[in-house]
Amino acid sequence: MPTTPNGFPHRAEAGPTPLVGFRLRRSNATLLGHSPGVDERVEAELTHLDGLLGRQIVGGEDHLATLTDWARRPLTPRRHKGATWSDGSLGEVLAMNKPGKDDETIADVLDRDPELARIRYAVTQALADRANELDLAQRTVLDKVGIRDLLIARAALDKGITDVTAATNYILTSRKGVAEFADAALIGAARAWVKERGLNVADISEDAGETVKALRRAGLTMSEDAFEPLVEQLIEGRIENQKHDALIEEANVSWLTPAIRARLYERIEKSPIPVTSENAAQLIPLYAIQAAAAGGGEPGAGEAGTGSYDPFAVEFFVEDTNQLAISTAAVKCASQLYYVMTLGDELGVFDAVRYFTHRYLFQEGFAVEDRTLRRDLEDYVFNEQFTGYDEEAGEIRLMRVTQEAERRSFYRQVFDQGGSPLPDGSPANPDFAQLWKILMLESARFLERAQSSPNPATYVSRQNVMQAVEDLQYNLSTACVGMATVMTPLMYAELDFVVKRILGHQEVRKHLVPAGGSWWKVVERLAAAQGNRTRASILHNKARLGYSLIRAIAEYTPSRFEQDDVFSAFISDVDAFITTQSILQEESADDASDEAPGADDAPVGNGYGMRGFPGMPPVPGLPGGSGIPAMAGGPTPGSGSAGTDDWNF
């Protein structure tokens, strides 16, 4: 069967019949990532800002000094009423400057300096290489050339970052990177929406006003399907209750949380004595204390004395996600650890670089000519250190090389993968494999039902998938804790270093794959030198899709999965992940039948990586399978992922 460039089977036959109300972007999920539409107002904000940045307006006696000053200025959201930009902001400076005969564009200034030009083109390429890993906001912002050039200038001129990897990470993760431009676009677009509707929101133009703070807390997204509903819901609530804000301010009640404030609004509305500026100082503090004492119930819940009291109602004690102690950071850490585990040890990147540095270089007569590569090899091999960018400290520093036993102990702690010993008293996570299997099966069931339903958006329930995601979210939130959150970024930094600075180095690639190819080919070549076979492209997709799935689990809320684009993207990732696993499973089985090794010479792993992990069995009804097994009648999965557990993740 012909395959796509990433190793997935290409189906020549006609695709499935389009479904009303439900869209699966399967090709995008498999190869290019998801590309939901961007709200037109958000796009307009970014286009306007990119237009300002792309003009020939960098002037002054020293153009580089002018650009450095601009790179250091904060960006505030554009206003659509009164003064367009706040005083001294980047937007105001750009808007005030007019193109001059001797002025240059930002790109011209960067390209005039050889070092800055090198950084600009290398970072641009690095961002393009990581396009599939970026979320919608990052891709949308970085698609604008003028904005991207200014972000590169910020990294190089303001922070003095010259390392390409460090500059890329700064742009993607720093508050002064993509995040600031995304925030400006979202808030500016919300202001545009208010102006379009002709609404009177008193503090919408105040950058530090309560409405803007509420918009930021709401977690707006650039998606055209989700942006407007979220803004509309929040702004309408603000307008309805805005008349009470002045009274609350007069009463000097400043300790309110958003939930308590919402209940306080309700009590002011229902007050038997009308609350005015004359009695606000006496009544509002009393109502605020009552609202706080009401606990975590939603505003509008029935209370004694209001005429809606129900003596037979119950309270669901774990319904509030805050009480479930879900740690989003812990689950995000697990997603990064999964990526490192799949590429680093299942594909065998760490083994490949160790073989290259400890055996290949001594046997093949490879002369290291590049000084940077020599220094990197010296640090990595003889000093067991490597150069990495410390995000928290904002500086480049030497980091310690991780050991295989260390990495595998954390794989077992979080995913119960392998049999490596854990520190005394540290538990493994035996429930993860079964919970992951349930997620795969429930997602497969949803796909099957959606394909056969005349109206999937209405008649196919998402509840089972959502429940499986919630179970995994809680499981990883309690498992990926402690030293795992310390070591995982270090392991990823090492993986990033060996791929980009050693295996992906031009000199290494030229020697190992003279016909041309990426670091994938280098890993495959080094694996073949050790008698192993690996499919780097497929395992890379497995790592990327697995990372995306666990990352989505970290960011899961019931309201997000009620949005069609978010849920469709997640299901598409699950579908693509199962397809990837099916390819690995089928070819691993073929290798086993061809070789049929005896007990004494059985290979370690599944034939797709140095020290590979056990494969996932066919999921019936999907590529590589023959029908979806019933949960009640199917085989019961083991409680862990030791050698007898066939379910890989």
N, C-alpha and C positions, 0 to 999 in steps of 0.2 A: 504493500500500500504506500503511495507517495506520502511524503511528510512535509510539514511546514518548516521554515528555517530554524525553529526552536525544537524540532523533533516530535511534534504532535501529528497524529494521523490526519490527512487531508481527505475530507469526504467529498467525492465528486458528485454524489447524488444530490437531488434537491433537498433543501433544508426543511425543517418542520413547518407546518402551517402557522402563520402568524396568529398570536393570541390577542384578544381584545383586552386592553387594560393591564397587560403584563408584558414587560420587555426583558429579554435576556440578552445582555451584550456579551455573548460568549467569546467571540473573537477578540474583542478588546480585553476581556478579563484574562485571556490566555497569553496574548502576545504584547499588547500595548498598554495595559492598564485601562481603568474606566475613564470615560470622558463624558460625564453628564453635562448638560448645557449650563452655561453661566448666565446668571440673571443679567438682563440687558442694562440695568442701572449700575450694577457692579462693573460690568465691562466698560460702560461709559466713563466711570470714574478713573479706571486704570488707563483707558485710552487717552483721556484728557491729560493725566499726569505724564504719561509716556510721551505725548506730543510736546509738552513743555520741556522735558528732559532731552528730547531728540533735536531741539533747535540749535542753531549756531549762535549761542549766547554766552559762552565761556570767554570772558574778556579780562581786562585789567592788565597791569604791567607783567604779572607772572600768572599765566593761565593755570599752571599746576597748583599755585597757592590758592587761587580762586576756587578751583575744584575741591581742594582739601577743605576749605571753609564750608562749602556746600555739603560735603560728605558728613560733616560734623553737626549740621543743623537738624533739629527734630522735624519730623513730618507729622502734621496734624490733618484731620479730615477736612475736606472741602465743605464750605457752607453754601447753602442755596438761598440765604436770606441775609441781608446786610453785608458786612465785609466778607469777602470770599475766603480769605485765609487768616489765621491768627498771626499776630505781630511777630516778626522774626523767624517764622517757620520757613522750611524749605520751599513750600508752595508759594509763599509770598515773594521770596527772593526770585524764584524762577519766573513768576508772572510779571514782575516788575522789569526784568531784563528783556530788551528787544534785540533781535539779531543785528550784529554790526559787521562791517566789512572785514575787520581784522579778528573777529571772534571765531571761536572753534566750537565744535560739538564735543561732548564728553568723550566720545569714541576717538576723535582726533587727538585730544590731549593724552589719552592713555596710549594710543598707538605711537605717539612721538617719542615716548620713553621706552627703550628696548625691554627693560625689566617689567614695566607695567604692561607692555604689549604681550610679553610672554605669559604673564599671569592672566591677562584678559582672555586670551585664546585658550589657554589650558583650562581655566575655570569654566569657560563656556562649553568646552568639550566634556569636562567632567560632569557638568549638570545635564548635558544631553545623554551621557551614558547612564545616568541615574534617573532618567525621565520616568521609567516604569515604577520607581519606588516613591515618587512624589505624589502628594495628595492633590486634590483639585485646586486648592488655593495656591499651593506652591507652583504648580504647572501654569496656572493662569497668570500669576504675577511675573514669573520668569519668561513667559512668552513675549513680554514687552522688552524690546532690545534696550531702550533708553533706561528703563528701571533696572534691568540687569546690569548695565554698565555702571550705574551709580552705586549699586550694591557692591560690585567688584571694587570700585573706588573707595567705598567705605572700609572694606576689609584691608586694602593695601595702604591707603593714605591715612585713614583715621586710626586703625588698629596696628598698622605696620606688619600685617600678615603677608608673607611672601610664599609660604608653602601652599601648593594648590589644594591639597586635601583639607588643610586647616581653613583656607579661605572658603572653600565649598561648604564645609560644616558651619562656618560662621554665618554665611548667607542663609542657610536652610534652618538653623536652630536658634540664632541669636534674636533677642527682642528687637534689635536694630536692623535685622535682616528682612527676610520676606514677611515676617509677622507684622512689622510696622506698616508696610505697604498694604497688606491684606486688611489690617484693621482700618486704615484710612479709607480704603475702597468700600468696605462694608458700612462704616458709619456714614460716609458721604452718600452712599446709595440709599441708606435709610432716610437721610435728610431729603434726598430727592423725592423719595416716595411720599413723605409728609407734604412737600410742596405740591406734588401732583394732585394730591387729594384735597388740597386747600385747607388742611387742618391747622389748628392753632395750638401748637405745643410750645409752651412758653420758653423752656430751657433747651430746646433741640439744638440751638446754635452754640450752646456753651460746651466747650470741650470737656470740662470737668463737671458738667451738670448731671443731675440724677437720671435723666432720660438716657444720656449717652452711657452712663455707668450701667444702667439696666440693659441696654442693648449689648454691651460687652459681656455682661454676666449671662445673657441668654444664649451665647454660643452660636451666633449667626453663621450660616454657611453660604457660599457663593452659588449653590445650586439653584437653578431657575425654578425648580419645583418646591424648594423649601424656604427660600429667602423671604418672599413676600408674605406667606402665611405667618411666619414667626414675627416679622416686623409688625404686621397688622394686629396680631394678637396682643403684642406688648404695647404698642402705641395706643390702641383703643382703651386698654386698661389704664394707661397713664392719663389719658384725657378725662376719662370718667372720674378718676380719683384726684385729679390735679387740684381741684378746688379745696381739697382737704389738706394739701401739703403746707399751705401758708399757715393754717391753724396749728398744725403739728409743730411747725417751726416757731410759732409764737409761744407755744407751750414748752419749748426748749427740751423736747424729748428726742435725743440724738442716738439712743442705743438700739434702735429698732433694726431687726433683721428683715429681709424681704418678706418672709412668711408672717412674721408678727405684724409688719406694716399692713399686709393685705387683710389680716383679721381686724386690725384697728380701723381700717377704712369701713369695714362692714359694721362694726359697733357704732361708729360715728353716724352712719346712715340710719341705724335702727334706734338711735338714742331717743328716749321719750322726751327729753329736753333738747331743743335745737341747739347745736354747738355753734357758738359765734365767737368772734374775737374777744368779747367781754368775758365769757366763761370758759374759754379754751384752756387757760392755765389751770383751772380746777378740774375740769371733766376729762381732758385728754390723758393726763398721767394716770388717772384711775382706770380708764378704758385700756390704756396700753398695758398696765399690769394684768388686767383680766385677760387680754389677748395673749400675753406671754404665758399665763397660767393655763390657758386652754390646751397647751401642748401641741403635738405635731399634726393635729387634724387639719384637713383642708378647709379654707374659708368657705362658709356656707353650710358646714355640717350642722345637723340639728343639735340644739342645746335646750336644756330645761328652761322653760319660761318663754321660749320663742314661738311656741305653738307647733313645733316639729319634733318634739321629743319622742323617741321610740325606745321603750324599756326592753325590747327584745332584740335590739341591734347588737352586733359584736364588733370588736376592733381587731383587725388583722395585725398582729404584733410585729411581723417581719415584712410588711408591705413597703415600709419606707426604706428606700435604698440607703439612706444615711445610716440606718440602724444595722444594715447588713455588713457594714465595715468593708465595703468594696474598695480596694486600693487600685485605682487606675494605673498608677505608676508601676505597681508590682506586675500587673498583667502586660503592660508595655515592655517591661524588662524581660518578661517571658518571651515576648515576640522576638526581641533582639537575640535572646539566648537560642531560640529555635533556629534563627537564621545562621548563627555561628555554628551550631551543632550540625546543621545539614551541609553547609558549604565547607566548614573547617574540618570536620571529622568524618561525615558520611561520604562526601565527595572526596575528601582527603587532601585538602589544600595544605593543612599543617604538615601532614606526612610528606607531601610533594616538596615543600620548601626545605624540610629537614633532609630528605634524600638528596635534593639538589645541592645543598650547602655542605653536607657531610660525606657524600660519596661521588656525586656526579662531577663536581668541580675538581676532584682529585684524580678522576679517571679519564676525563674527556679532553683535557688540555684546553679548557676554556680560559682565555686571557681576559681578565676584567679590566677594561680600559677606562670606563667612565668613573670619575673621581667620586661622584655622589653615590654611585652603586657600590664602590669599594668601601666607602665610609659606612654605608648602611649594612653591608655584609659584615664588616668588622664589629659594629655594635651588636648586630643580631647573633652572630655565631660565637664570637670570643667573649663579649661582655654580657651576652644574654639580655640585651636591652634594645629598644627601638624608639624612634622618634614619633611622638603623637601630640595631638592638640588637646589640651585640658580646657574643656568648655567652661567649667566653673571659674577657673583662675584666669581664663582668657589668654593663655600663653602656651607655647610649645615646650614640651619637656620630655626627658627620657623616661620610658616606662619599662617595667620588668616583663620579660618573656614568660608566658604562662606555660605550665606543664600539662601534659596529657592527663595525668591522674587527677589534677585539680579540675580540669574542664569536665571530665567524665563524672566526677563526684557531684557537680552542680547539675549535669544532665539528669542524673538519677534523682537528685533532690526535687527538681521541678517537674520532670516528665517521667520519672521512674524508668529511665532508659539505661539498660546495661546492668552490670552487677558490681560496679565500683563501690568500694567501702565508703561509708559516710562517717564524719566525725561522731564521737560517742554521743549518743542521745539525740542525734539529728534524724528525723523521720524522712522516709522517701515519700513519694506521692502515688500510691498504688491505684488511686481512683481515676487518674487522668486518662489512661488508655481507654477505659470503658466509656467515660464521658465523651471522649473524642469520637469513638465509634458511634455512639448514639447521635451525635451531631451530624456525622456523615449520613447515617441511615435516615434520619428525619428530613434532612435536606434532600436526599434522593427521593424520598416519598413525596415531598412537596413538589419536586420537579415533575414526577410522574403524574400527580394529580393535576398540576397546572396544565400539562400538555393535553390532558383528556377533558378538562373542564371547558364549557362554553364561555365562561366568564371567570377566570382565575382570581381577579382582583376582588370579586364579591363572594365566591363560593368556596375558595380554598383557604383554610385557616392557616395562619402563620404561628399559632400558639405553640405547637410542639417544637418548632425550630427555636423560637424565642426562649422556651424553657430550657432547651439544651444549651443555648448560649449563656443564659443566666447561671446554670450549674457550672459551666466551665469558667465563667468569670469569677465566681466565688472560689472555686477550687484553686485557680492560679493565683488569686489574690492572697490566699493563705499559704501557698507553697513557695512562691518566688519571693522570699523575704530574706532578711539578714545579709550575710556575706554574698549571696547571689546577686543582690543589687549593686554590690561593690565590684565584684569580679566580672560581671557580664559586659559593662562598657569597656573594661580593659581587654577582654577577649575579642570584642568586636574591633577595638583599635588595632590589635595585633593582626587580625584577619585583614583589615583594610590596608595595613602597612605591607604585609607580605604579598598581597595581590597587586597593589599599585606600585610599590617601590622595588619589588624583587621580581616576582613571576611576570608581572605586566610590564617590566622595564623593556624598553626597545632593544637594548643589547641582548638581553636574555631571550626575548622572543625571536630575534633575528638568528640566534645561534640554534635554538631548539626547534623552531618551526620556520626554516628559511623560506618556505613557500608562502608564508604569511598566515596570520591568524591571531586571535586574541589570547588572553591568559587561559581561557578554557582549553585551547589546543596545547598549551604548555603543560597544564595539569594532566591531560590525557597522554601526552608524550612521556612524562615522568612516570605515570602509572604503568604504561606499557613497558618501560625499562625495568620495572619491578615484577613484571609478569601479571599485572592486573589490567582489567578492562573497566573503563568508566565512561559514562555519558554525561559530560559536564553540562551541556545545555539543558538536559531534562532535569538534572538535580538542581541546577540554578533556578529553573522555574518552580520546582518544588519548594525550594527555600523562599523564593519571593512570594509565592502564593500562601505558604504557611505563615509567613510573617504578616502578610496582609490580613489573613483570617484572624490571627490572634490579636493583631492591632485593632481590628474591628470589634472583637469581643471586648477589648479594654474600653472602647469608646461607646459600647452598647448602652442604650436606654430604651425602654419600651416605645417612647414617642419617636425615636429615630427609626426604629424598625417598622413603624406604621407608615413611613414615607416610602413610596414605591421605588424611587431611585436608589435609596440607601439599601433597602432590602434586596432589590434586584441585583445590585452590585455584589452583595455578600453571597447570595445564592450562586451567582455566576462564578465567583471565586471558588466556592465549594465544588461546583461542577468541574471546573478546570483542574482543581487539586486532585479529585478522584480520577480524572482522565490521566493525569501525570503519573499517579500511583499505579494505575492499570498498566501503563506502558512499562514501567519498571518491573512490575510483577510478572508480566508476560515474558519479557526478555530474560528476567532472572530465572524463570522456570525453564525456558529454552536452554539456557546455559547449563543448568543443573542436569537436564536430560541428556545433553550432548556429552558432558564430561563424566557424569555418574561416578564421582570419586568414591573411593572406599573410606572406611572409617578412619584410617590412619592418615590419609592425605586430603581430608575434607578442607576446603578453603574457609577462611574466616570471612564472614559478611555475606552479602548477596551478589557479589560480582560487579557492583556498581560503585565502588569506592574503596579506598584503602581502609580496612576495618569498617565495612559497611554495616548498616542497621537492618534488622529484619524487615521483610517486605509486607505490604498490606494485601490481604486476599482480595479476589475479585468482588466488586460490589454489584450484585445481580441487577439487571435492568439498565446498567450504564455501560460505557465502553469497557470491554474486557470481562463482562459478566453475563449472566443468563436469567436473571429475575431478582426482585428485591425480597430478601427473606423476611418472614414475619418475626417481629420481636419476640412474641411468646413462644414460637415454635423453633426459632433459630438456635444455633449453638450459643451457649452462655460464655461470654468473654472472661478471660482470666482477670484477676484483680491487679495484675501488674504487667510490665512489658519485658519481663525477663525472657530467656531464650525460647520458651514455649509459646509466647504470645505472638500471634501472626499479625496483629494489627499495628501497622506503623503509622506514624503521624508526621 
